[in-house]
Amino acid sequence: MTGLVRLVQVGAGGMGRAWLRTIAESPEVELAGLVDLDLDVARAALADAGLHGVEVGRSTAEIADAVGADAVVNVTVPEAHLVVNEEALGAGYPVLCEKPAAPTVATALIQAGIAELSGRLLMISQSRRYFASLRELRRQAEALGTIGTVSTEFFKAPHFGGFREEMPHVLLVDMAIHAFDAARFVIGAEPVSVYCEEYNPSWSWYAGAANAAAVFEFEGGTRYVYNGSWCAPGQETSWNGSWRVSAAEGTATWDGEGSPIVHRPDAGEPVTVAAPPIREEIAGSLEAFVDALRSGAEPENSIRTNMRSLAMVEGAVASAETGARVRIDDVLEQARETASAQTRRDDVSEWLRGASIAR
C-alpha cells in the first residue's frame, strides 16, 4: 500500500474528536468518511475539526465502499466494537479499534476469529504503549539482565461523574489495562497467574472498588506488582503511574512523565536516559497501524497478541471476587468456551475450537 491511506472513522463522540484531530495531523492518512448513528453529531465534529469534503453516514461498509477507503478506525464504545468490526472486516477492511477490544475476553475472542477468517488485520489501539520514555524503559530493562520484579504505583483522584462512578471494579476495568499491557511490553513475557485484592476507602466517591493491589506471575518467574487507587487525593502519580524495574544488574525507574533513570551498583551515580522522540499515544497507534498495512507484518497490538492484556484484567477481577489465585490460561479457556457458545457463526465456533489463543 503506497500513498495516503484513506480512512473511515466510526464514532464522533469525545474520543472520536481526538481521533479526528490525530488523523488530520498525520502526513500518512486522510479522512474520507465519518460514521455515526447521529449524523448531526458527526457533522458538528467535522466542523469543529475544520474538516471538509468528508462523507458522512450511518453504515460503515456503505461509506467505506462509497469513498474507496483502505481501512476503518473504530472509536465507538466497547459494547459496539463487535458489531462495527464484524461489518468492516466482513466488507474487506482492516480495522484499528480503540481499547479495550471488548467488554469481555469472550467477545474479544469472537472478534479474533472473525479477523482471522476474514484475512484482514484487526489491531487494538493500546495507545499508552506509545510513550517514548516507556519504550526507553524497556530498552534499559533489557540491558539490566534477568528481571525479578516490575512494579507500578498509580494514584489519582479524578471526579468523573456519570457512569464511571457507578461501575463495579472501576479501577481494574476502566484503567488498569493500560498498566497491565505496558507491563507485558516492558517485561517481554506473558502473564501466568494473578492474585488481586480490591477495596474502597471510606472517603471514596465511587460505588465500586476504587483501589486494587495485584501480583502477577510472568513466564520465567518475574513478578509484576500493581498498586493503584482512583481516590487518592494529594501527591498523585502521572496517568502512566510510577514504575520500577528491579533486575540482576541494577534498577530502572520511570515517573511516568520524564526520562527513565538507571541505577547500576557498579556505575556510580544514577543516569537519566533521554528517549529518542516518537509519535505518542493515539498518534503512535495510528502510525503502527499504517506501518502494518504497508508491510504486512503483524503489529504488536493485533487482536491476537492483545488478548492477554484483557485477560489480565478479567483474571484480576475474578481473583478479587473469589479471593483465589487465578491462572490466565484458565481465563482464556473459559472465555473460549463462552465465546463458542455465544457466537452465531459456525465458522467462528470452529476456529475457536482449534485456535491457539493469544500465543
N, C-alpha and C positions, 0 to 999 in steps of 0.2 A: 504494500500500500504506500503510495507516494502522494505528495501534495497535502493540502489541508484535509484533515479528517472531518467529515460532515456529521454533526451530532444532532440527535433529537433528545431533548431533556424532558423527562416526565416528572412533574411536580413543580409548582411555582410558589410554594409557601416560604416560610422563613429560611430554611436551609436551601430551598430551591433558589432563592435570590442570591445567596452566597455562591452557589454553583454558577449562576448566570454571570456574575462578575468574574469568576475564575475562568470560565470558558471565553468570555470576551477578551480577557487579558492574555490568553495563551496564543503564541505565534504558530501553534501546530494544529489548531482546530478552528472550526467555525460552527456557530449555532444555526441550524437550518430549520428546526421546528421545536415547538414547545407544546406539551400536552398537559392538560389539567381538566378535571371534571368541571371546574368553574372557569369558563372562558374569560370572564371579566377579570378574575384574579390573574390569569395568565397575561392578559394584555396590559394590566397595570404593572406587573412585574417587569415586563419588557420595556415599558415606557420609563419606569424608574431607572432601569439599567442603561437607557439610551440606545436600545437595540431596535433596529428597524428591518423590515423585509423578512421577518421570521413567521413561518406558517404556524397557525395555532389550531388546535383541535382537541378532541376527547379520546381518540383512538391512537394508540402507539403505532400499531402496524400500518394503519392507513396514512398517518402523517409521514412516517419513515419512508413508505413506498412513494408517496407523492413528491417528496423533496429529494429523493435519491440519497438517503442517509447511509453512512458507513457503520454507525454504531448508535447505541442508546445509553443515556445516563439516567439511572433511576433514583430519584430523590423523593420518593413517596415514603409514607410511614411504613414501619416494618411489616405490619399486617397486610399491606398491599403488595409487598415485594414479589410474592409467589405469582400472583395474577399478572403483574406487569412483566416480570421476567419471562414467564412462560409464553406470553404473547410475543414478546420481542424475539426470544430465541427461536420460537416456532416459525417466525417470519424470516429467520435467517440473519438476525442482527446480534452481534456481540454486545454485551451489557457491562457497564460499570455501575455497580449498585452501592448505595450508601449502607454503612454498617447500622445495626447488625444485619446479617444476611436474612434473618427471620426471627420471629419471637421464640422459636424452639429449634433445637438441633434437628428434630424430625422433619420439620418443614424445610430447613436448610438442606437436608439430605435429599428431599424430593427435588429441590432446585438443582442440586448437584447432578442428579440423574437426568433431569431434563437437559441441562447444559451438555453433559457427556453425550447423550443420544442425538442432540442437535448438531454436534460438531462445532459449536460456537463457544467463545470464551464468555464466562461469567466471572467477573472479578469483583471483590468486595473492597470498598474504599475504607480500609483501616488507616485513616489519614494520619493518626498520631505516630505511626511508624516513620513518617516523613518529616523528621526534625534532624537537621544536620548534626546537632550535638548528640542525639540518641545514636545515630549511626557511628559517630566517633567513639561513643561509649562502647559499642560492640567491638570496634576495631581494637580499642585498648584492652578490653576484656580478653579478646583472643590472644593478645600478646603477653598476658599475665599467667598463662598456663591453665591448669585444671581449675575450674570454678567450683568453689564449695557452696557459697550462698550468695544469692542476689536478693536484695530487699527493696521494697518501695513503701515509703510513707506518703499518704495522701490525706491532707487535712484542709477542707474548705468549708465554707458556711453560706452557701447560696440560698436565698429565699426565692424559689422559682414561682411559687403559687401554682395553681392548676393541678394537672394530673400527677405530676411527679411527687407532690407532697402527699398523695393518697396511695402511691404504689407500694405493694409489698416488695421486700428485698430491693429497695430503691437504689442503694449504692452499688450492689453487685450487678443488678440487671441493667441499669442505665449508664453506669460509668466505668465499672471495674474492668470491662472487656478491653479498654484501651491499655491499661497497665498489664493485664494478663497477656495480651497479644504482643506487647513490647517485650515482656519477659521471654517469650518464646524466641523473639528475634535476637535479643541480647545473648541468651544462653546458647542458642543454636542447637537446641534439642527439643524433644517433645515431652509434655507432662504425662506422668504416670498415675498420680493419685492426688487427692486433696482432703485436708481436714479443715473445716471452717466453722467459726462461731460468729453469729450476728447478735447485735444488741442495740437498744435505743436508750440514750441517756434521758434523764428525767426532763431536761430542758429542750429536747428535740421537738422541732415543729413538723416532723414527718410522721405519718401514720405507720409506715413500715420501718424496719430497722435501718437506721442511717449509718451505723457503724458495722464494720466487719474486720475480722482478723483471719487470715487463711495461710496455711502452709501447704505448698505443692511440692511433691517429689517429682523430679525430672529424670529422664533417662541418664544413666551414669551416676546417679545418686545426688546430683545437685539439688539443693532446696531453694525454692522461691518463697519469700515471706512477704505477704501483703498486709499492711495495717492501714485502714482508711476510715475516714469519717466525713460526712456531709453536714455535720452540725458542730463544727469546731471553730468557734469564733476566736480570733487572735492568733497571730503568728502562723498564718496559713501558708501552705506549700503552693507551688505553682500548679497549674492544671495538669502538668505531666507528673507531678509528685516529686519526691526526693529519693534518689537512687544510690545504692551502694553495692558494688561487686567485690566480693572477697574471694581471691584466687591464690594459687600456690605461690606466686611470685610477687604478690602485692595486692593493692586495693585501688579500685577506681570509683570515684563518686561523681554524681551529677545532681545539681539542684533543680533540674527540670527547665532551666532558662538559660544559664550561661554555658561555659565550656566545661567538659569533664576535667577532673583533677585526678592525676595518677600518683599514687604513693607507693614507692618501692623502697623496702628497708635498706637496700644497699646503694641507693642513689641520692641520699641526702634529702634536700627539701622537696616537697611535693611539686609536681609540674602541671601547669594548666596547659591543656592541649586544644588549640583552636581547630575547629572543624571546617573543612572546605565547604563553601556555600552550595546549597541545593535548593530546588523548589520545594517548599514546605507545605505540610498539611494537605488540603484537598488539591492544591496545585501539583503537589508531588504525586498524589494518586493518579491524577489525570495524565501526567507525563508518563508514569509507569504503564498505564493502560495503553496509551498511544504507542509506546515502545513495543509492547507485547503484540499489538495489532500488526505493526510493521515487521517485526522479527519472527513472529510465530512462536516465540518462546513462552513458556508458562510463567506468569508473573508470580511474585512471592505471595500475593494475596488472592489467588484464584479461589473459587468456592471450595475446591477440594482441599487446598492447603490451609484455608482459613477455618476449616471446620473445628479444629481442636481448640481454637480460641473461644468459640462459642460453647464448646463442651466444657471448658474450664469454668465458665460462668454457671452452666447448668449443674455441674458437679459440685461447685461451691454452695449453691443454693440447696441441693439435695443433702449435702453434709450438714449444713446449718439446720435444716429441718429435722434430720434424723439423729444428729449427734454422733454420726459414724464417719469413718474414713471412706471415701468414695473413689473407686477406680475410674479413670477417664475412659478406658476401653469398655467398661460396663455401661457408662453413659451413652457411648456411641452405639453399642449393641442394642440397648433398649430403644434408642432413637431409630435404629434401623427397623426394628420390629414394628414400632409405631408408624413410621413412615410408610412401610409396606402395606399396612392395614388402612392408612388414610388415603393414599393416592388413588385416584380414579383411573390411572393409566396402567395397563398391564405391562407395557414395555418398561416403565419406570420401576414397577414392582419387581420385575425380573432382574433388572440392573441392580437393584438394592440387594437382592439375594446373593448376587455373585460378586459385588464390588469390594475392593479393598478400600476401606473407609479411611480417608484422611491420612494416608501414609505416603 
